[in-house]
Amino acid sequence: MRDSTLRPPRPVRPPREPHLPRLRCGPPPPLSISSALFLDIDGTLLDIAPTPERVLVDPRLAALLPAVATLLGGAVALVTGRSIRNTDRMFGELVLPVAGQHGCERRDASGTLHLHAANAPTLARLRRLVAEFAARHEGLRLEDKGATLALHYRAAPQLASHVHQVMRAQLESTADEGFRLQPGKRLIEVKPQGRDKGTAIRDFMQEPPFHGRMPVFVGDDRADEHGFAVVRSLHGIAVKVGPGPTIANHRLDDVAAVRRWLDDAVATS
């Protein structure tokens, strides 16, 4: 992945989303005991840290999530770009249903693990090329999650345009091999096509204890728009955390507002 061999750059297109209207959305209604709750982690339950490893789950959140799960009869799942292994390490003894790596892996409420394999040789080649590119630029960091690759430029924001150009040029050579780009907050990911947070939520909604409940998804960045689209198609509640355009039909200001909303649900149950 030599920088000098790039074709003329094109802008990175956002993920394709269903044609849903963008709304002027206010706060979500109180969480109902008939809800199925899906929660992103970084930027939603926890403030974003300089690196993923520096994010810590505080005792208050560790106590709040089991209380919410009890309120909803176990119908709470984490839907994250992190791997399941990394998520379990963060949350310690708290084991929830979780969709990791944008739905490429999923642990259902019974504990069964569902894996969606990518094209292994292509992923290995991309892993090597992205690692070489990151090594040439101070401040870039490759996070290898297994089925997905995240290139972080939070420590080098001046490289954002260059990172997107390089990654797009590389993915153009593998357009027919099952991978695409997923932009995020100061990062860009290589991920398999056909899986995202929306497909993971739809899978959960077909299983107990989620089936038959009203889906609620809370997330903060562009990767969460897929989940918002599915939840809205199921007549549920999609909650965008923080500023920015969204197809979500509700909004909360920040992580603290998400915590208060969850606290209120437990306190009034």
C-alpha positions, 0 to 999 in steps of 0.5 A, spaced: 500 500 500 504 505 497 502 512 498 505 514 491 501 509 487 494 512 489 489 513 484 486 520 484 482 520 490 475 520 491 471 522 497 469 516 502 462 515 501 458 513 507 454 507 508 448 506 504 442 507 508 434 505 507 431 512 504 428 514 511 427 521 513 431 525 517 427 528 523 428 533 528 428 529 534 427 530 541 429 526 547 426 518 547 420 516 551 421 513 558 424 506 557 418 501 557 418 494 560 416 491 554 422 494 550 428 490 547 434 494 548 440 494 544 446 499 546 452 501 543 458 502 548 464 507 546 460 514 545 454 511 548 455 508 555 462 510 555 466 516 553 471 515 548 478 515 550 484 516 546 485 509 545 480 503 546 484 500 551 484 506 556 476 505 556 474 503 563 467 500 565 466 504 572 462 501 578 456 505 577 455 502 570 457 495 572 451 495 577 446 499 572 446 494 566 444 488 570 438 492 573 436 494 566 437 487 564 432 485 570 427 490 568 427 488 561 427 480 562 434 479 560 432 483 553 438 487 553 444 486 548 451 490 547 451 492 539 459 494 538 464 495 533 469 491 539 470 484 539 466 480 543 473 478 547 474 485 548 467 486 550 467 481 555 474 483 558 471 490 559 465 488 563 468 482 567 463 478 570 457 481 567 456 477 561 450 480 556 448 478 549 453 481 545 454 483 537 461 484 536 465 487 530 459 490 527 455 484 527 460 479 524 460 475 531 454 474 535 453 471 542 445 470 543 442 470 550 443 462 550 450 463 550 451 460 543 456 464 538 454 465 531 460 467 527 460 470 520 466 468 516 470 473 511 474 471 505 481 469 510 486 470 504 484 477 502 483 479 510 490 477 511 493 481 505 489 487 507 491 486 514 499 486 512 498 492 507 494 496 513 499 495 518 505 497 513 501 503 512 500 505 519 507 503 521 509 509 516 505 514 519 506 516 527 500 517 530 496 511 526 494 505 530 491 499 527 486 495 531 486 488 529 479 485 531 479 478 528 474 479 522 475 487 522 481 492 521 480 499 524 485 504 523 485 509 528 487 516 527 485 520 533 492 521 535 494 524 528 487 528 525 491 531 520 492 525 516 484 524 516 484 525 509 490 521 507 488 515 511 481 515 507 484 516 500 489 510 502 484 506 504 479 507 499 484 506 494 486 499 497 479 497 497 477 498 490 482 493 488 478 488 493 471 490 491 469 483 489 472 480 495 466 481 500 469 487 504 467 495 505 469 501 509 466 503 515 467 510 517 467 512 524 469 517 529 477 518 528 477 511 525 476 507 519 474 500 518 475 494 513 469 490 514 466 484 511 460 486 507 453 483 509 453 484 516 452 490 520 449 493 527 442 492 523 443 485 521 445 483 528 439 487 531 434 483 526 437 477 528 436 478 536 429 480 534 427 473 532 430 470 538 428 470 545 427 474 550 427 479 544 422 477 540 415 480 540 418 486 544 419 493 541 426 494 539 430 500 542 437 502 540 442 507 542 448 509 539 452 515 537 456 514 530 455 513 523 456 505 524 450 505 528 445 508 522 444 501 520 441 499 527 437 505 527 434 504 520 432 496 522 429 499 529 425 504 525 423 499 520 420 495 526 417 501 529 421 502 534 425 507 538 432 509 535 436 514 539 442 518 537 447 520 542 450 527 541 450 532 535 450 530 527 445 528 522 441 521 523 435 517 521 434 516 528 427 518 531 430 521 538 436 524 541 440 524 547 446 529 548 451 525 551 453 519 555 451 522 561 444 523 558 444 516 556 446 514 564 440 518 566 435 515 562 437 508 564 437 510 571 430 513 571 427 507 568 430 503 574 428 508 579 421 508 576 420 500 575 
